[in-house]
Amino acid sequence: MAEPLLRLDGVSKSFGGLAAVQSVSLDVAAGSLSALIGPNGAGKTTLFALMAGFLKPDAGRIAFDGTDITGQPPHLNARRGMTRTFQIVQPFAAQTVRENIAVGAHLHCAGRSDALAQAEAVARRVGLFAQLDQPAGELTVAGRKRLELARTLATRPRLLLLDEVLAGLNPQEVAEMVPVVRDIAAGGVTVLMIEHVMQAVMHLASHVWVLAQGQLIASGTPGEVTRDPRVIEAYLGHGTAERLGRIAKAEAA
């Protein structure tokens, strides 16, 4: 069996008395497009921060491509090929879209001209080519989401951690972004996404992990986890799965 690109083994993180992440273990296969879901406050973004190196775990081990990277800072992880987006998009508003994307490209491009050229190529991939010379501050919410995606793609990631890249988009914008994410994965980038837009998760992810109160409670295909009573309870409250089961039996009778 092939070594996973990313492996978490018993990773935990607490803030004071709050156990934000509790003994999480998971393997992300190279070339996969998978998702991490869960209700608000489940610890998903904290887990991403631990993976990427923005936080150091209290316990457990994180390995990337077989190398222990536990507690390694984000810039070193980015050089290895793991980068992430952020929920709150904060571009350099006065700079152009091209210049913003070039910031990411500078991780591997020493020269400005090379970085700007790579920025143009990345902009084509995410649908921002027409806005290359527009100030980033003038972009719509959807445009800023694409820019955040482009800046991370410019770092030439092997693993891309997408933190709610679809949040705040209307249904049409979500529908337009889904193929962009799918094409990135098809191009050879392993993608792990945090997402609340379940329709997109169902269309994109081949495997899903469910986090609730800092603990993994389920994993499997999107269809499997959405039918799991533990997942239904986590999202809709205690007793919901039993009530839904009674309703289904009554309707079938």
Secondary structure, DSSP 8 states (H G I E B T S, - for coil): ----SEEEEEEEEEETTEEEEEEEEEEE-TT-EEEEE-STTSSHHHHHHHHHTSS--SEEEEEETTEE-TT--HHHHHHHTEEE--SS----TTSBHHHHHHHHHTTT--SHHHHHHHHHHHHHHHT-GGGTTSBGGG--HHHHHHHHHHHHHTT--SEEEEESTTTT--HHHHHHHHHHHHHHHHTT-EEEEE-S-HHHHHHH-SEEEEEETTEEEEEE-HHHHHT-HHHHHHHH-TTHHHHHHHHHHHHH-
